[in-house]
Amino acid sequence: MLMYEPAHFIKSFVTDLDAALEKLKSNARLTLLQKTWLGFCLTGMLLTNSVCWAKFERASLGEHKIAALSWMFREAKIAWDSLLLASVTLILDRHGITEGVLVLDESDRARSKRTKRIYGVHKQKHKASGGYVNGQTVVLLLLVTQSVTIPVGFAFYRPDPALKAWGKEDNRLKKAGVAKKNRPVMPERNVRYPTKMQLALRLLKEFKDAHGHIKVKAVLADALYGEAGFMDKASQIFGTVQVISQLRENQTIEYKGKKRNLKEYFNTTNKGVEVILRVRGGKDINATVSSARLKVTAQGKKRFVIALKYEGESDYRYLVATDMTWRTLDIIQAYTLRWLVEVFFEDWKLYEGWGREAKQLDEEGSSRGLILSLLFDHCLLLHPEQTARIENKLPAYTVGSLQRKSQMEVLLEFIKTLLEHQNPAEKLKELAVLVNDVFQLMPSGKHMVGRDLGCMEPTASLQYLEAG
């Protein structure tokens, strides 16, 4: 798909983003060249679903060169640290958002084997194949509101190499039968490699500092964050707000002075009852629920613990909440909002440029490429047709459908500009030459034409061997 200039809604977004930047920092405004470049990149992402300079060059028929696009990405004095903050502020103001729920989760993105220059790449479990791949891990913070769901912060997670090496060696020695006292002591974590929980707390604090006027009603996170240290600190950041996470079924609680694991307690002593839950404010579903205020052994304090089993499921999942004054159903229904982060991840990887070709090099490149992809998500939220739906309290359009329609609008604008040229026929000839120059056909290694297949038939001089 081709373009002459940025899409209209993207140009409006960049203009508004520039104004929001000026309010944050008077010296952070974008120059005319920077606005043009940013608008072109966002439109390129719209058309190609990638952060790939080569594809952007082809979409512009060579008008914007790879070297120039890459140079702007690396060298232009853009206030990258403020771009995402300004964009979030713009959306909050535009949609009149004053409260919401914060959701934390992490997403893995597989990369190629040669990843020495891609920031934060490490060995990851590949769920589809059961093997391992090299990939990046991003800890993401989303704000779920009454109207829209917005990505508001991110951080790259990197495992500590020293701890990783120690764990590998410790497992080897353990399998060899070496006693714990004779194995190396676990080294302290390097501060340059914070844990996912430390990164999550940092993201929560940054959101609080930047958007203190937003009332956070709850913080949601999966079982990885179900530890006392994280839950208490996250709650304190927003003034003892509700924090909801999950526990593992083998974790223990104290009941009548005795320790019991969650699975045993909720399957024997405190059996569930059938209820109807409203999931994410929409569909009603049947579920089995049980709850109690119990001391969680690992956390060393009382928590609100809930056993939840949806219709058709055989095993409970266990929720844990810090604020014990909430009702059971309110905690469960709030936690169902966590599913929205999975929907965002799917849209983000399929439609918003955070795909296989978003492989900008080093920490700077990875961070800026990720910022561009999140800005594109924000841009679609402020599309005029999307805004109209939200303002009229109608269901918002999907990212995929909005992207496809916007792609056709860009193509129609390209055709319109071509037809309005004073000499369309001559312009068309120029474009034909550009197409031949930009879209070079490459030889394939799949076909054997022009190659020697070799001799695949019997050799007469060797026939006597078969007879013998």
C-alpha positions, 0 to 999 in steps of 0.5 A, spaced: 500 500 500 502 506 498 502 513 501 504 521 499 503 523 506 501 521 513 493 520 514 489 526 516 487 523 523 495 521 524 497 528 522 491 531 527 494 526 533 501 529 532 499 536 532 495 535 539 501 531 541 506 536 540 501 541 544 501 536 550 508 536 550 509 543 550 504 543 556 509 538 560 516 541 558 516 548 554 523 546 550 520 539 548 516 541 542 517 537 536 520 541 530 516 541 523 521 536 521 520 531 527 512 532 526 513 530 519 517 524 520 513 522 526 507 522 522 510 518 516 512 513 521 505 512 524 502 512 517 507 507 515 506 502 521 498 503 519 500 500 512 505 495 514 504 493 521 511 494 522 517 498 525 521 497 519 524 503 515 525 498 508 517 497 508 516 505 510 521 507 504 517 502 499 510 505 501 513 512 500 515 509 493 522 511 495 521 518 497 523 517 504 529 513 504 532 508 509 538 512 511 534 518 513 528 515 517 533 511 521 538 517 522 531 521 525 530 515 529 537 515 532 539 522 532 533 527 532 533 531 539 526 528 540 524 528 547 522 520 547 522 520 555 516 525 555 512 522 548 508 517 551 507 521 558 504 526 553 500 522 549 497 518 555 495 525 558 492 527 551 487 521 552 486 522 559 484 529 557 480 528 551 476 523 554 475 526 561 478 520 564 478 521 572 478 514 575 480 507 573 483 500 574 491 499 573 493 492 570 500 489 570 502 483 566 508 481 562 509 479 555 514 475 551 516 476 544 520 471 540 526 474 536 531 471 531 537 466 533 542 472 532 540 477 537 546 480 540 544 487 539 537 487 541 536 489 548 534 485 553 534 478 549 534 472 553 532 465 553 525 464 554 520 458 554 516 457 548 509 455 550 507 453 543 513 448 541 515 446 549 522 448 547 526 455 548 527 461 544 531 467 544 526 473 546 524 480 549 520 480 555 516 487 557 512 489 563 506 493 561 502 497 565 495 498 562 489 503 565 482 500 564 477 505 565 469 506 564 470 508 556 477 505 554 483 501 555 490 505 555 497 502 555 500 507 560 507 505 561 512 499 560 519 496 562 524 491 559 525 485 564 532 482 563 534 476 568 541 477 572 546 473 568 550 472 575 544 469 578 542 465 572 549 462 571 548 460 579 542 457 578 544 453 572 550 450 576 546 449 582 541 445 579 547 441 576 550 440 583 543 438 586 542 432 580 549 430 582 547 429 589 552 435 592 549 437 599 546 444 599 552 446 604 557 444 599 554 448 593 555 455 592 551 460 595 546 464 591 549 471 589 546 478 591 542 480 585 545 486 581 541 492 581 542 493 574 537 487 573 531 489 577 526 483 578 519 484 574 516 486 581 521 491 582 519 494 575 512 493 576 512 497 582 516 503 579 511 503 573 506 504 578 510 510 582 511 513 575 504 513 574 502 516 580 507 521 580 505 523 573 497 522 573 496 523 581 489 526 579 487 520 577 483 515 582 486 508 582 480 504 584 484 497 584 491 494 582 490 487 578 496 482 577 497 475 576 500 470 580 507 472 579 505 478 583 502 475 589 507 476 594 506 480 600 512 485 599 509 487 592 502 487 594 503 491 600 507 496 597 503 497 591 497 498 595 501 504 599 503 507 593 496 509 592 494 510 599 492 503 601 488 501 595 485 494 593 490 490 590 488 483 587 492 477 585 492 470 585 495 464 589 498 457 587 493 451 590 499 448 594 500 455 598 498 454 605 493 458 610 492 458 617 485 455 619 483 455 627 491 455 628 493 449 623 496 450 617 492 447 611 493 448 603 488 452 599 486 446 595 484 441 601 481 447 605 476 449 599 475 442 597 473 440 604 472 445 609 469 451 605 466 448 599 463 453 594 456 455 592 453 457 585 453 464 583 452 468 577 457 473 575 457 479 571 464 479 567 467 485 565 460 489 566 457 485 560 456 477 559 453 473 565 456 467 567 455 461 572 461 460 577 462 456 583 465 461 589 467 460 596 471 465 600 474 467 607 479 472 611 485 467 612 492 468 614 496 466 608 502 463 611 507 466 605 505 473 606 505 473 614 498 476 614 490 476 613 488 476 606 481 476 603 482 469 599 477 467 594 476 460 590 473 461 584 471 456 578 467 457 572 462 453 569 465 447 566 472 447 570 474 442 574 479 446 579 479 452 583 483 458 581 485 462 588 484 470 588 487 474 594 486 481 596 489 486 600 482 490 602 478 485 606 472 490 606 470 489 599 465 484 597 467 477 594 463 478 588 466 485 587 473 482 588 472 477 582 468 482 578 474 487 578 479 481 577 475 479 570 478 486 568 485 483 567 483 479 561 483 485 557 491 486 558 491 479 554 486 482 548 491 488 548 497 484 547 493 480 541 492 487 538 499 490 539 502 484 536 498 483 530 496 490 528 500 495 532 507 494 530 510 490 535 511 484 531 517 480 528 520 486 525 520 491 531 527 489 532 531 496 533 538 495 536 540 496 543 536 499 549 535 506 545 532 502 539 528 497 543 525 503 547 523 508 542 520 502 537 516 500 543 514 507 544 512 508 537 508 502 537 504 504 543 503 511 540 500 508 534 495 505 539 493 511 542 493 514 535 487 509 534 484 511 540 483 518 538 481 516 531 475 521 529 470 515 528 473 511 535 472 518 539 465 519 536 463 512 538 466 513 545 462 519 546 456 516 544 457 510 549 457 505 544 462 499 543 468 502 541 471 499 534 476 493 534 483 495 532 483 491 526 477 493 523 479 501 524 486 499 521 483 496 515 478 502 514 484 507 515 489 503 510 483 504 505 482 511 506 490 512 505 490 509 499 484 513 496 487 519 498 493 517 494 489 516 488 485 522 489 492 526 489 494 522 483 488 524 479 488 531 481 495 532 479 495 537 473 498 531 468 495 525 471 498 521 465 505 523 466 505 522 473 502 515 472 508 514 468 513 517 473 510 512 478 511 506 474 518 508 474 519 509 481 515 502 482 520 498 478 526 502 482 523 501 489 520 494 488 526 490 486 524 483 484 529 478 488 532 471 485 529 465 489 533 459 492 526 455 492 526 453 485 532 449 481 531 453 474 538 455 472 541 450 476 544 443 475 540 437 478 546 432 478 546 425 475 540 422 478 540 415 474 544 409 473 551 409 471 553 403 466 560 402 468 557 400 475 552 395 473 557 389 474 557 391 482 549 390 482 550 383 478 555 381 483 
